[in-house]
Amino acid sequence: MINFNWTFNIQNTVPYSLETQNSNVIKTIGWNIIGKDSEHEIKQSSVGGSIDFDISSLSDFKEINQISNDDLKSWVISVVGQDKIDEIKQGIVDNIDSLPKDFNPTPNF
């Protein structure tokens, strides 16, 4: 059985809102999930996206310098949903499984 190694990255944040002129909030989070075949790490696939937040009402405001990477990940999971994250991971597994055994993305190197 092939095992997969997973990486959940926060790629970037957009900490500025043109509407409110507030630079101390996170308006957008860019993220991706990378799956790698544990036996052949050259076989990998990823899916990513971005999430925009409605910042017109900041009832649960947290100072930007107190926000951790884990906070950002939990916000993404909260918006996307764990079921959808699991579905994305299964899609990554299916994509990797469809690659030929001798897969090499750069065969001339």
Backbone bond lengths (Angstrom), bond angles and torsions (degrees), N, CA, C in turn:
res aa  C-N    CA-C-N  psi(-1)  N-CA   C-N-CA  omega(-1)  CA-C   N-CA-C  phi
1 M - - - 1.455 - - 1.527 109.46 -
2 I 1.292 115.13 133.19 1.470 120.74 179.18 1.529 108.94 -83.46
3 N 1.294 115.26 133.31 1.458 120.88 173.29 1.515 108.31 -101.40
4 F 1.305 115.77 154.62 1.457 120.74 179.98 1.512 109.50 -119.94
5 N 1.319 114.84 141.18 1.453 122.05 172.80 1.525 107.27 -98.36
6 W 1.323 116.27 132.76 1.465 121.33 -175.52 1.524 110.90 -114.46
7 T 1.321 114.64 139.78 1.460 121.80 173.03 1.518 107.51 -128.70
8 F 1.311 116.76 127.82 1.462 122.48 177.26 1.521 105.53 -113.15
9 N 1.329 116.48 109.91 1.467 121.27 -175.62 1.519 111.96 -108.36
10 I 1.311 113.99 141.55 1.462 120.06 164.08 1.520 104.56 -95.40
11 Q 1.321 116.68 113.72 1.457 120.57 -175.09 1.517 112.57 -81.61
12 N 1.316 116.05 -40.39 1.461 118.71 -179.47 1.518 110.27 -164.89
13 T 1.298 114.68 165.75 1.459 121.44 173.02 1.518 107.68 -132.49
14 V 1.316 114.73 152.92 1.465 121.00 174.68 1.522 106.08 -113.43
15 P 1.334 116.99 102.03 1.460 119.89 -174.04 1.520 113.81 -95.95
16 Y 1.322 116.11 48.10 1.458 117.48 179.92 1.510 109.66 -154.24
17 S 1.274 116.23 138.91 1.453 121.59 176.99 1.521 109.83 -117.93
18 L 1.325 116.60 118.09 1.463 120.06 176.96 1.523 111.43 -64.70
19 E 1.359 115.33 -34.62 1.472 118.58 -177.42 1.523 112.27 -63.65
20 T 1.339 115.69 -43.34 1.468 118.83 -175.54 1.524 113.15 -101.16
21 Q 1.349 117.00 -8.04 1.464 122.05 -176.80 1.528 110.91 60.78
22 N 1.328 116.11 28.50 1.454 121.41 -178.27 1.520 109.17 -103.43
23 S 1.324 117.06 121.00 1.459 120.93 -179.74 1.525 111.93 -99.08
24 N 1.302 117.57 5.64 1.451 121.49 -175.65 1.533 112.12 -108.01
25 V 1.337 116.70 25.79 1.460 121.88 177.51 1.527 108.78 -132.05
26 I 1.315 115.76 158.02 1.463 120.05 175.15 1.519 107.66 -100.23
27 K 1.299 115.01 114.82 1.461 121.93 -178.51 1.520 111.16 -87.77
28 T 1.338 117.46 -37.55 1.465 122.31 -174.57 1.524 109.94 -140.39
29 I 1.337 115.25 141.95 1.462 121.64 173.31 1.523 107.92 -121.87
30 G 1.329 116.60 127.77 1.461 122.11 171.60 1.527 108.41 -99.36
31 W 1.333 117.23 135.41 1.463 120.70 -174.25 1.523 110.54 -143.42
32 N 1.338 116.43 162.16 1.457 120.73 170.27 1.514 110.41 -153.60
33 I 1.322 114.96 156.64 1.455 123.58 176.17 1.520 106.39 -119.38
34 I 1.330 116.58 127.94 1.458 122.58 179.95 1.524 108.28 -115.64
35 G 1.315 115.71 129.82 1.457 121.08 173.94 1.511 109.06 -113.75
36 K 1.348 116.27 136.80 1.465 121.56 178.07 1.513 108.94 -127.83
37 D 1.323 115.08 137.95 1.457 121.71 172.38 1.530 107.19 -65.98
38 S 1.326 117.86 121.72 1.468 120.37 -175.34 1.526 112.68 -67.28
39 E 1.344 117.00 -21.80 1.464 119.83 179.50 1.529 112.58 -89.97
40 H 1.318 116.62 -26.67 1.468 122.63 -178.51 1.526 107.58 -138.66
41 E 1.327 116.46 81.89 1.466 119.73 -172.08 1.523 114.18 -63.85
42 I 1.335 116.74 -11.74 1.462 118.91 175.41 1.534 109.97 -69.71
43 K 1.351 115.48 -20.55 1.463 120.50 176.07 1.519 108.01 -87.62
44 Q 1.308 114.96 107.71 1.452 120.12 179.66 1.515 110.15 -148.43
45 S 1.303 114.41 161.98 1.459 120.71 179.00 1.523 107.15 -151.99
46 S 1.313 116.29 156.77 1.465 119.12 -179.90 1.522 110.79 -145.73
47 V 1.305 113.94 157.01 1.461 122.76 174.88 1.523 106.24 -136.91
48 G 1.303 116.04 140.74 1.457 119.40 179.43 1.506 111.82 -144.74
49 G 1.291 114.30 175.30 1.454 119.81 179.06 1.511 110.15 -169.38
50 S 1.303 114.77 -171.03 1.460 119.67 175.43 1.524 108.58 -140.98
51 I 1.297 114.34 153.54 1.460 121.54 -178.60 1.513 108.21 -126.62
52 D 1.309 115.71 129.27 1.463 121.73 173.11 1.521 108.41 -100.22
53 F 1.311 115.99 140.13 1.451 121.22 179.55 1.522 110.26 -107.81
54 D 1.318 115.42 145.14 1.454 121.68 172.85 1.520 106.80 -81.04
55 I 1.301 116.36 107.32 1.465 119.77 -176.43 1.529 112.06 -104.57
56 S 1.331 115.65 17.87 1.470 118.07 179.51 1.528 110.99 -69.44
57 S 1.332 116.77 -25.79 1.452 121.34 176.62 1.522 108.18 -129.97
58 L 1.298 116.99 115.77 1.464 121.56 -175.59 1.528 110.39 -108.83
59 S 1.325 115.92 66.04 1.458 119.51 -176.82 1.532 112.45 -71.10
60 D 1.320 117.95 -30.92 1.463 121.64 -179.48 1.525 110.59 -109.88
61 F 1.290 117.05 46.65 1.456 122.20 -175.82 1.518 110.70 -64.18
62 K 1.336 115.25 136.00 1.457 122.65 175.46 1.522 106.74 -127.85
63 E 1.319 116.80 132.01 1.460 120.23 -178.81 1.523 110.19 -54.81
64 I 1.321 116.86 136.08 1.464 121.43 -173.88 1.526 112.16 -60.54
65 N 1.324 117.49 -32.47 1.465 119.54 179.72 1.531 112.52 -78.17
66 Q 1.330 117.70 -2.16 1.466 122.29 176.94 1.534 112.21 -106.61
67 I 1.323 117.55 3.06 1.464 121.78 -178.39 1.519 108.87 -88.10
68 S 1.322 115.45 127.38 1.465 121.02 -179.71 1.531 110.41 -100.65
69 N 1.308 116.14 168.16 1.452 121.94 175.15 1.527 109.99 -60.80
70 D 1.332 116.89 -37.41 1.465 120.91 177.40 1.529 111.25 -64.03
71 D 1.342 117.21 -37.23 1.470 120.36 174.94 1.521 110.20 -59.29
72 L 1.339 115.90 -48.05 1.459 120.71 -178.01 1.524 110.87 -61.71
73 K 1.327 117.15 -43.77 1.469 120.73 177.90 1.526 110.95 -60.43
74 S 1.330 116.37 -43.86 1.463 119.06 -179.10 1.526 111.18 -65.78
75 W 1.336 117.59 -33.53 1.457 120.18 176.70 1.527 110.41 -65.65
76 V 1.343 116.13 -42.43 1.464 120.11 178.71 1.530 109.60 -61.73
77 I 1.319 116.74 -48.62 1.468 120.16 -179.32 1.522 110.61 -61.68
78 S 1.317 117.08 -38.06 1.460 121.26 179.20 1.530 111.64 -62.97
79 V 1.314 116.47 -40.77 1.473 120.26 -178.97 1.527 111.27 -78.38
80 V 1.327 117.01 -46.96 1.467 121.24 -177.21 1.530 110.23 -72.14
81 G 1.320 116.59 -40.88 1.460 122.27 -178.40 1.520 111.21 97.87
82 Q 1.337 115.68 137.98 1.464 119.84 -178.26 1.523 111.82 -62.99
83 D 1.343 117.37 -36.21 1.473 119.59 178.29 1.524 111.27 -61.36
84 K 1.330 117.00 -41.33 1.463 120.78 178.83 1.527 110.79 -68.61
85 I 1.334 117.37 -38.87 1.469 120.98 176.24 1.524 109.45 -59.84
86 D 1.338 117.35 -44.64 1.464 121.00 178.21 1.526 111.10 -62.84
87 E 1.325 117.04 -38.82 1.468 121.98 177.13 1.534 110.47 -64.20
88 I 1.310 116.77 -41.68 1.469 121.60 177.31 1.523 109.76 -61.70
89 K 1.333 116.70 -45.59 1.469 120.22 179.24 1.532 110.85 -60.99
90 Q 1.337 116.89 -41.18 1.462 118.94 179.07 1.522 110.68 -64.20
91 G 1.332 117.51 -37.95 1.462 121.24 175.51 1.521 111.88 -61.71
92 I 1.317 116.51 -38.58 1.468 121.33 176.85 1.529 109.95 -65.11
93 V 1.331 116.77 -44.70 1.463 121.15 177.96 1.529 110.10 -59.31
94 D 1.337 116.63 -46.46 1.463 120.95 179.99 1.523 111.11 -60.92
95 N 1.326 116.76 -40.21 1.459 121.17 179.21 1.531 110.69 -64.82
96 I 1.313 116.59 -46.13 1.474 120.51 179.40 1.525 110.07 -64.05
97 D 1.328 116.94 -42.70 1.473 120.82 -179.88 1.527 112.26 -62.33
98 S 1.323 116.98 -25.60 1.472 120.17 -179.07 1.538 112.38 -81.38
99 L 1.330 117.55 -9.90 1.460 120.57 179.79 1.527 110.03 -73.82
100 P 1.338 117.75 144.49 1.473 119.76 178.52 1.532 110.82 -64.59
101 K 1.328 115.71 154.30 1.469 120.93 -178.30 1.525 112.48 -58.15
102 D 1.348 117.32 -32.46 1.466 120.77 -179.28 1.535 112.00 -97.85
103 F 1.316 117.02 26.10 1.469 121.84 -178.04 1.519 111.34 -55.60
104 N 1.320 115.01 132.33 1.464 122.04 174.73 1.529 106.89 -147.29
105 P 1.329 117.10 111.97 1.471 119.10 -176.60 1.527 113.68 -68.55
106 T 1.316 116.90 -17.58 1.478 120.95 178.19 1.521 108.66 -130.43
107 P 1.334 118.57 72.47 1.473 121.29 -171.86 1.540 114.54 -64.95
108 N 1.308 119.22 -19.50 1.460 121.14 -177.08 1.524 113.21 -92.56
109 F 1.328 117.55 4.42 1.458 120.50 -178.19 1.490 110.90 -108.15
